[in-house]
């Protein structure tokens, strides 16, 4: 059974910088991903712990813009 690598925001950011020194992800962007639920995290007391492996998996997923071609000449519905 593999152990889940749970890290604080600062620790996860440091590990990310070690893995990719030229990353464009900031510590604040990581915080936003944790708060919005894009990356699984749990609260332990006053700290939030992020699943580092899930963070890397999330960052490796293609974005919607990469998977869907833009729809040109289509009127989209509002509301």
C-alpha positions, -999 to +999 in steps of 0.1 A: +000+000+000+015+033-011+016+061+014-002+093+004+021+123+004+002+150+024+020+183+026+013+218+038+009+245+011+044+257+017+059+222+016+040+213-015+052+245-032+088+238-023+085+203-037+070+216-069+098+241-073+123+213-068+106+191-094+103+221-118+124+251-110+109+272-138+073+265-129+048+293-134+026+281-105+028+305-075+022+297-039-010+318-041-022+299-072-017+266-052-038+282-024-066+290-048-066+255-062-068+241-027-096+265-016-117+259-048-115+221-045-095+215-077-069+198-056-079+176-027-069+189+007-079+183+043-079+205+073-059+194+103-064+220+130-055+254+115-035+238+086-046+226+053-028+195+039-027+189+002-023+156-015+009+162-034+004+133-059-031+146-067-017+181-072+008+167-098-019+147-115-041+178-117-014+198-132-007+171-158-043+170-170-051+187-203-071+219-199-105+224-215-089+247-241-065+220-251-092+193-255-120+213-273-115+233-304-129+268-302-164+273-316-164+302-340-195+317-355-218+302-330-241+324-309-241+311-273-271+313-250-269+336-221-285+326-187 
